[in-house]
Amino acid sequence: MFVKAGSKAADFIKHNFYVDDGLTSIQSSQEAIKLIQDAQQLYDKGGFHLHKIMSNDKDVLQAIPVHDRPQDVQKLDLGTENLIIECTFGVQWCVQSDSLQFDV
């Protein structure tokens, strides 16, 4: 499938990335999965690989190939274990509760 310029994936990459961190909020699991797949396709076309993809929605995480998840998440049993704390944009993101926290 070809992703058109001006698509949601292109807009996401253009407007929601800073250096190598991208962050956005999506209404549904299906929309998030499609956005990830389309963004990965755009990155692949440029010779890059979008990986270390994290979501607070376990359905989205299960749709992401294990090798494209952060290393700590690759080892988790998504059916039983709580999600971890990730660092994004220099802030700690408690993925399970979907809240930001600061380490002072």
C-alpha positions as CSV (number, residue, x, y, z in Angstrom):
1,M,0.0,0.0,0.0
2,F,1.3,3.5,-0.9
3,V,1.0,6.2,1.7
4,K,0.2,9.6,0.1
5,A,2.1,12.8,1.2
6,G,-0.2,14.8,3.4
7,S,-1.6,11.6,4.9
8,K,-2.0,11.2,8.7
9,A,1.3,9.3,8.9
10,A,3.2,12.1,7.1
11,D,1.5,14.8,9.3
12,F,2.4,12.7,12.4
13,I,6.0,12.5,11.4
14,K,6.2,16.1,10.4
15,H,4.4,17.6,13.4
16,N,4.7,15.2,16.3
17,F,8.4,14.2,16.2
18,Y,11.3,16.0,17.9
19,V,14.7,14.4,17.0
20,D,13.8,10.7,17.5
21,D,10.8,10.8,19.7
22,G,7.3,11.0,18.4
23,L,4.2,11.5,20.5
24,T,0.5,11.7,19.7
25,S,-2.9,10.7,21.0
26,I,-5.3,8.6,18.9
27,Q,-8.9,7.9,19.5
28,S,-9.0,4.2,18.7
29,S,-6.7,1.2,18.7
30,Q,-7.5,0.6,15.0
31,E,-6.5,4.1,14.1
32,A,-3.3,3.9,16.1
33,I,-2.3,0.6,14.5
34,K,-2.9,2.0,11.0
35,L,-0.9,5.2,11.9
36,I,2.0,3.1,13.1
37,Q,2.0,0.9,10.1
38,D,1.8,3.8,7.7
39,A,4.5,5.7,9.5
40,Q,6.8,2.7,9.4
41,Q,6.1,2.4,5.7
42,L,7.1,6.0,5.2
43,Y,10.3,5.6,7.2
44,D,11.2,2.4,5.3
45,K,10.8,4.3,2.0
46,G,13.4,6.8,3.3
47,G,15.8,4.0,4.3
48,F,15.0,4.2,8.1
49,H,13.3,1.8,10.5
50,L,10.8,3.1,12.9
51,H,11.0,1.0,16.1
52,K,10.9,1.2,19.9
53,I,7.2,1.9,19.4
54,M,5.2,2.2,22.7
55,S,1.5,2.6,23.4
56,N,-0.6,2.5,26.6
57,D,-3.1,0.3,24.7
58,K,-2.1,-3.4,24.9
59,D,-4.1,-4.1,21.8
60,V,-1.9,-1.7,19.9
61,L,1.2,-3.2,21.4
62,Q,0.2,-6.7,20.4
63,A,-0.2,-5.5,16.8
64,I,3.4,-4.2,16.8
65,P,6.0,-6.8,15.9
66,V,8.0,-7.7,19.1
67,H,11.3,-6.6,17.6
68,D,9.8,-3.1,17.0
69,R,8.9,-2.6,20.7
70,P,11.2,-1.2,23.3
71,Q,13.5,-3.9,24.8
72,D,11.9,-3.8,28.2
73,V,8.5,-4.3,26.6
74,Q,9.6,-7.2,24.4
75,K,10.0,-9.3,27.5
76,L,6.6,-8.5,29.0
77,D,3.6,-10.8,29.1
78,L,1.1,-8.3,27.8
79,G,-1.8,-10.4,29.1
80,T,-0.7,-10.3,32.8
81,E,2.1,-7.8,33.4
82,N,1.8,-4.1,33.9
83,L,3.3,-1.7,31.4
84,I,6.5,0.1,32.4
85,I,7.7,3.7,32.7
86,E,9.2,5.1,29.5
87,C,11.2,8.2,29.0
88,T,9.9,10.5,26.2
89,F,10.9,14.1,25.5
90,G,12.9,13.9,28.7
91,V,9.8,13.2,30.9
92,Q,8.9,9.9,32.5
93,W,5.7,8.5,31.1
94,C,3.9,6.0,33.3
95,V,2.4,4.0,30.5
96,Q,0.0,1.9,32.6
97,S,-1.7,5.0,34.1
98,D,-1.0,7.1,31.0
99,S,0.4,9.9,33.2
100,L,3.6,12.0,33.1
101,Q,5.9,12.2,36.1
102,F,9.1,14.0,36.9
103,D,12.2,12.7,38.6
104,V,13.4,15.5,40.9
